[in-house]
Amino acid sequence: MALINENYLKLQAGYLFPEIGRRVREFVEANPDKKVIRMGIGDVTQPLVPEIIKAFHEGVEDMAKTETFKGYGPEQGYDFLREAIALNDYQNRGVDISADDIFVSDGSKCDTGNIQEIFGASNKIAICDPVYPVYADTTVMSGKTGVCQSNGYFDGIIYLPCNEANGFIPELPIERPDLIFLCYPNNPTGTVASKEELKKWVDYAKANKCIILYDAAYEAFITDDSIPRTIFEIEGAKEVALEFRSFSKTAGFTGTRCAYTIVPKELNAYDSNGNAFPVKQLWNRRQSTKFNGVSYPVQKAAAAIYTEEGKKQVKEVIAYYLENARIISASLKETGFTVFGGVNAPYVWVKTPGGISSWEFFDQLLNEANVVGTPGSGFGPSGEGYFRFSAFADRDNVLEAMARIKKLK
């Protein structure tokens, strides 16, 4: 008799974004004449920039010639991409990260879930609330939790409430976790963490032998030089943190798939006897066993982001989305909403009007304005009463969506 992994039975309903998709599909089928504007799922709308497309074509052409054909590549990523990442995203910013610390993958969503495999089931995980659902769901899937309680919290997870009172920056936990998920710029609240805030977490992790799993997928949207672009700007972070990065939102790779994780050689975890083991070796073993690497043409395209022209073109696209965020934020404030985020981040986080629930507001927007956003409760219990708008939309649609919302009763 084949037995299932019963941890999956603990998961509540469906994953957030497929549920949104289901509701939208049903509405569209029932209202084929309505134009629905989607500002919920954080999928990009602008095409890959010319420099990336050029490199992509070159990579494909290389695969058509015997002398340049590539078979299996290194599971960790090709050196040309790892070296470009190390130089441009870290070393040129004064952060000592080497190419050997970089593991290229097909997405930071995959990495944030897969990283759980190399840590034992007895680890206590701390996650912010609200937060990107993958952190909690994969913690459940990996067997590190009990069942979900009536308040929406799983037994065994240490939740760190983020709300208006604390500026959506969590307090240090009283109960000691082993692994801590942090995400800045934050998804879904659009808030950022200062160097002082991150130093508190690094110091806490050092004092308690924790590991910080730092999701920096949206770092490219930071325009304020005082805000850290990487946790490794904080002294001592390489001893207690690893970092996830993505090209999905930075350069429009949501459909192309390429990301990377930084695992410093200084980072250790421990066996049951207290012996230290380099996390980097464990992650390398996992990737070498279960992953055959990102395709050569995709990595060739990703490397083009770091050329002079590539940097310029990608920066223009990021500015486009940031302007969308500014328009959304300003328009919603004018309409009377309480608004957070939208600065140094592509997400705008708003209070639902009149105290209605997040899903009630979702349905109202969909049915009355034909606009799709994301219910805050889908990111965790503390997200109830809030709503997320994504700036990854076409400009004309953003303007039209805001005009429709202004007309709501």
HELIX and SHEET records of a PDB file:
HELIX    1   1 GLU A    6  LYS A   10  5                                   5    
HELIX    2   2 LEU A   16  ALA A   30  1                                  15    
HELIX    3   3 PRO A   50  ASP A   62  1                                  13    
HELIX    4   4 ASP A   79  ILE A   85  1                                   7    
HELIX    5   5 ALA A   86  TYR A   90  3                                   5    
HELIX    6   6 GLN A   91  ARG A   93  5                                   3    
HELIX    7   7 ALA A   99  ASP A  101  5                                   3    
HELIX    8   8 SER A  108  ASN A  114  1                                   7    
HELIX    9   9 ILE A  115  ILE A  118  5                                   4    
HELIX   10  10 PRO A  133  MET A  141  1                                   9    
HELIX   11  11 GLU A  164  ASN A  166  5                                   3    
HELIX   12  12 LYS A  195  ASN A  208  1                                  14    
HELIX   13  13 GLU A  219  PHE A  221  5                                   3    
HELIX   14  14 ILE A  231  GLU A  233  5                                   3    
HELIX   15  15 ALA A  237  GLU A  239  5                                   3    
HELIX   16  16 SER A  248  ALA A  251  1                                   4    
HELIX   17  17 VAL A  279  LYS A  290  1                                  12    
HELIX   18  18 TYR A  296  ALA A  303  1                                   8    
HELIX   19  19 ALA A  304  TYR A  306  5                                   3    
HELIX   20  20 GLU A  308  THR A  335  1                                  28    
HELIX   21  21 PRO A  353  GLY A  355  5                                   3    
HELIX   22  22 SER A  358  GLN A  364  1                                   7    
HELIX   23  23 LEU A  365  ALA A  369  3                                   5    
HELIX   24  24 GLY A  376  PHE A  379  5                                   4    
HELIX   25  25 PRO A  381  GLY A  383  5                                   3    
HELIX   26  26 ARG A  395  LYS A  406  1                                  12    
SHEET    1   A 2 ILE A  37  ARG A  38  0                                        
SHEET    2   A 2 VAL A 371  VAL A 372  1                                        
SHEET    1   B 7 ILE A 102  SER A 105  0                                        
SHEET    2   B 7 ALA A 259  ILE A 262 -1                                        
SHEET    3   B 7 ALA A 241  SER A 246 -1                                        
SHEET    4   B 7 ILE A 211  ASP A 215  1                                        
SHEET    5   B 7 LEU A 179  CYS A 183  1                                        
SHEET    6   B 7 ILE A 125  ASP A 129  1                                        
SHEET    7   B 7 ILE A 157  PRO A 161  1                                        
SHEET    1   C 2 ASN A 268  TYR A 270  0                                        
SHEET    2   C 2 ALA A 276  PRO A 278 -1                                        
SHEET    1   D 4 VAL A 339  GLY A 341  0                                        
SHEET    2   D 4 TYR A 347  LYS A 351 -1                                        
SHEET    3   D 4 TYR A 386  SER A 390 -1                                        
SHEET    4   D 4 THR A 374  PRO A 375 -1                                        
END                                                                             
